[in-house]
Amino acid sequence: MADILIQEYKGFPLVAAYVENRLEFLSLIHESDLGSIYLCRVENVVKNLDSAFVGFGEDNTGYVPLKHILPSTVTGREFTAQDKVRQGDQIILQIETESIKNKKAKLTSYISISGKYSVVTLGRKGVGASLKLSAEKRNLLIDTVKQEYKTLCAEQEGSYIKDGFGIIIRTEADEIDEGELKALLLEDIRNAIDELNSILGQGRSRTVFSCIRKGDAQDIDAHITKAKNFLKTRNIDEFNTLESSYIYSVSQDIEKLMSNKVWLKSGGFLIIEQLESFNAIDVNTGKAIDSKRDSAFKVNLEAAEEIFRQIRLRNLSGMILIDFINLKSKEDNEKLCEYVKKLCRKEPIHTEFIDITGLGIIELTRNKNDKSLKEILKNHNADVDNDFALC
């Protein structure tokens, strides 16, 4: 049994997915500039960092790696791949990572436009498809679009898209009937290309610092789609969509996610620490004491499942270090690593197994798609405190 729940928590609209009465997916919809596109101005070029610092919006500053600047996004002067960016240049850029604490926002001119079934990215080349699709369906979708890729590129001759574009076919394309597949996919891709071309055109007539296109981070339908896609990765096609329900205690579940201690059914527990440069997770036996040799191994397997659930719900990103219970058997260690790799492949956000150290610590990396749950709620609580201070 699975349900998608839509309600509010502390003023935030949220989308949650419960599987067998257990919270498995959570998305808090908050004010965000992620994915927004601005006409930015270069304030400073720092050669030793190989980056340019740019101004955008209302007194915001971010940086863009010089290698992430495409000629077709530089406005106001003729610019080629051999030219160098200079102070005062105006560039159309998309926010790739929002500013957090002392870290400035990261921007890119590899602008991505998402359609229902595809993502078109400026400056990329070729056709790919979501790894969440079966190998058979991926090959079918890629071959279908590849047949028309040269034609799609040729249609843009004379347009603002001078750096080419790449296409990624989204998981949602799996829903299309085979008879409509080619027509619907190409229509979706052309719409995204047209929007990309329009954005590059608008950027040449807009006032510097202005926002050309807002990201879809606050679009509740996009979050519902993410929840549906998550359930598909768990092979769940049937679910209910509920607006505010007394069946689930989502507020209590979120409060639990604010704690750094997580109990396991076996009696073991996790300690989760979100630090400035990485996330640390420690697995402890706790009350799960058993004289049997495979006790530690079983606790580690249970812990691995819960760790990935916690990473997903808390939206941890970057480097994640996991200190499992020490295993004496080399065979058990190898089985644990394989199990962790399997869990990585199931995650909707790209999560990669990097290595296991000599001390038995497993290192993962997870792509950043948004602020963590802790950061969102911490910022909200700070705003509330400031509001009270002004009263």
N, C-alpha and C positions, 0 to 999 in steps of 0.2 A: 504494500500500500504506500502510495506517495501523494503528497500534497504540495502545491505551490501556494505560499501564503503572502498576501499583500496587505501591509498595515503600517503603523508608525511606531517609532521608538524615540522618545525624547525630541519629538519634532521632526525626525528624519523619516521620510518614506522608506520602506524597506521591502525587499523581496527575499523570501526564505524558501527553502525546499526541505521538507521532512520526508524521510524514508523510514518506514516501520517505526514511526513516532520519534525519530531521532533527527536532530538538526544536522543536515549535511551540506547545505549551501546557504550562504548569507551575503547579501549585497545591500549596504546602506547607501542611499542616494543622497549625495551631499553636493554643495556648491563646488564645482571643479572646473579648471581651465584645461584639463587634459584633452588633447586632440584639437583644441582651438587653433585657428590660423590667423596670424597677425601680419601687418606690414610693419616690419621692425627697422630700426636704424642702428647701424654699427657705431658704438660709442668708443670702442677701443679694440685694437688687435694685439693679442699677446702671443708673440711668435714662439716663445719657449714652451707655452702650453698648447700651441697649435690650435688656438681657438680665438673666436671674436666674441666680445661682450656686446650685447644688443639691448636696446630699450624697446619696450612694447607696452601697450595698454596704458593704464594710469600709473605712471612712475614705477613700472616693473622692470627688472633687469634679469637677463638670463645669458646663457652662453651657447654658442653653436660651434662644434668642431669645424675647422676650415675644410676638412675633407667631406663634410656634410652639406656643402653649399653648391648647388647646381646653377649653372649659368642662366637657365630660363626663369629662375626665381629672383634674380637681381634686377631691379628696376632703375630707371633714370639714366642709364648709360649702357653702351654696348659692352657686353661682358662675355668672355669666352673661358673655356676650361684652363687656358694658359694665364689668364689675368689673375691678379691678386686682389682680395677684398681690402678696402681701405676705410678709414674713419669717415662717417657721413653717408656711406652706401646704404641704400634701402633694399631690404630683402624680405620676400614673402616666406615666412617660417611657421612651422607647426610645433606646438608644445608636445614634446616627447615624454618629459618627466617634470612634474610640478616641483616648485621650490619647497624644501622641507628644512626647517630650522635655519642653519647657516648656509645650507646648500642652495645654490641658485637653480632656477629652472633650466632644463636642457631643451634646446630646440633643434629642429632639423628642416632642411628644405626637401627631403625625400617625403613629400606630402602624400598621405594615404587617405583615400576616400572609400568608405564602406557602403556597399549596396546590400540588398537582402541576401544575395547569393555569392557575392564576390567582393574583393578588396583590390582597388587599383592604386598602385604606388608609383609616383613620379621617380624617374631615374633608375628604376630596376629593369630587369630584362627577363623575359620568358614567362612560363605559366607553371604554377604549382597548385597544390590542393591541401586542405586540412589533413593532418595526420590522424585525426579522429575518425576519418572515413575508412572503410575497408579498402584493402589494396586493390581489389577488383573495381570498386566504385571510383577510387582515386584515378586509376588509369583511364577509365571510361571518360570521366569529366575532363581530365587533362588533355586527352586526345581530341575530345570534342572541341575544346577551345583552341588548341594548338593549330587545328586545321584553318582557323579564321584569324590567327594572331597577326600574320603578315598583313592581311587586309585591314584589320583594326589599326595597325601602325600606319599604314599607307593613308588611311582616312584622316590622319592628323597632320599631314603635310601642310605647311602654311599656318598651322595653329600655334598657340603659345606653348604647346607641349613639345619642346625641342630636345629634351633629354630622354625621350622614350618613356616607357612605363612597363611595369610588371603586373601580373595578375595572379592573385591567390583565390582559389575557389573555396568558399566557406562550407562549414558542416551543413548549413541549412539547404544546400543544393541537393542533399540526399533525399529531400522531400519531393522533388520534382518528378512527375511522371516521365517515363522515357520518351514518350511521343512528343512532349513539349520541351524536353531538355535543352536542345540547342537554341531554340527560339527564345526561351525565357532567360537562359544564361547570357546570351549575346545582348539581349535588351538591357539586362541589369548592368552588364559591363559597359555598354555604350552610355548609359545614363551616368555612371560614375565617371567615365572619361569626360563627358560633356561638363559635369560639375567641376572637375579638376581644371579644365580649360577655362571655364567661367571664372574660377577663383584667381587664376593667373592673370586673366584680363582685368578683373576688378582691382587687383593689387596695383595696377599701373595707373589707376585714376583715384585711388583712395588717399586720404590724409595719413601721413606717417603716424605710427603707433596704433592706428585703428584696427578693430577686430573685423576680419573679413567673413569668418564663419566660426560659430561656436561649436565646441565639441558636443557629443551626444551623451556625456556622462550623467546628465540629469533626466534623460529620456527613460521613463519607467518601462516602456515597452521593450527597450533594448536590454534592460535588466531581467525582465521576464523571459526574454529569448535566451539569455545566458543560463537562467535556471533550467529551462527546457533542455538546452544543449547538455548541461551537466547531467541531467537525468538520463539522457540518451547514452552518455558514456558509461552509465551503470545498467544499460540495457532495459531502461524503464520507458515505455512508450505511453502507458496509461496513467493518468494522474488527475487529481481535482485541483481547480484553481479557486482559492478561498480569499475573500476580502474580509480581514479581521475575524479571527476565530478564537473562541474560548477553549478549544480543544488543546491548543499548544501554548506553552508558557514561554514565548519567544523572549520576553524581557528578562526572565530568569536565566535563560540559556545565554543571552548576551552578557549578563553580569558575570556568569561563570567564566566567560572568555577573557574577562579582565583580570582573572586570578592567574598567578604564575604556576600554581600547583594543580595538576590534573590527575585524579585517581583512576586507576584501571580496575576492571572487574576482578582481576586476579588478586588484587591487594597491592600490586605495585603502583608506582606513580611517576609522573613526569614533572620536571621543573623546566619551565620555559622562560628564557630571558631575552628580551629585545634590547640589544645594545646598539651603540652608534654605528659601528661598522659591520656587525654580523649578528646573527641570532644563534643562541646556544640552547640546546635541549638535552637534558640529562635524564636517563632512564634509571629508576631505582627499584630494587626488589620490594621494599616496604614490607608488607605483611605476606607477600607471596613467597613464603619459605617452604621449600620442599626438598627432601633428600634425594629425589630422583635427579639423574644427570641432565635430563632434557628440560628441567624446570626453567632455568635461565633462558634457554632457547625459546620456549613457549611464551615467556613473558616478553621477550624481545619482539617476537612476531606480533603479539597483541599490541605492544607499544608502537610498533611501526605503523599499523593501521590507524591508531589514534593520533599519532604524530602528523600523518598526512591530513587527517581531518582537521586538526588544530591549525596547521599551516594554512589550509584552505579557508577556514572560517575567520582566522585572525588576519588573513591576507599578508603573511610574512613574505619578504622578498629579499633578493640579494644572496649573500652567503649564509648557509644554514649548517651548523655543526651539530651532529648528534652523537652523544656518548652513550652507546648501548651498554648493557651489562656484559662484562667480560665473558667470552666463551673460550673454553680450553680446546675445543675441537676445531681444527682448521676447516673440516667439512661443514660444520654448523655455521661458521663465519661466512663461508662461501654461499651457503643457502640463504643466509640473512641478507647478504649483499644482492643476490639475485631477486629476492623478494622486494627489497627496497627499489630496485630498478624497475620491477614490474609495476609498483605503485606510482613511480614517477611517470611512466607511460600513460597511466589512466587519468592523470590530472589535466583539467582544461587549460590551465596556465602552464606554459612550458617549464618543466622542472627537470633538472639534469643531475644525474649521479656523477660526481667528479672523481672521488677517490676514497679509499679507506687508509688512514694513516697507520704508522707503526704502533701507535697507542690504541688502535681500534676505533678511532673516531671517524664517522662517515661524514663526508663533505658533500653538500648539495648546493646548487644555485637555482634560484627561481626568478623568472622574469617579473619585473615590476609593472603592474597594470593600473595601480591606483595606490593611494595612501593605505597604510594598515588600519585595521579597526581601532587600534589603540590611538593612533595619530588623529583619526577623525574625531573620536570622542573626546580626546584631550583638548583639541582645538575648540570643540563645542563648549566644553566645561569652562575653558578660559574666557570665551566670549560671554558666557552667562555671568561669570564672576565680574567681568568688566562692566556689564550692564548694571549689576547690583551696586557696583562702586560709584556709578554715575548718578544713582537715585538719591 
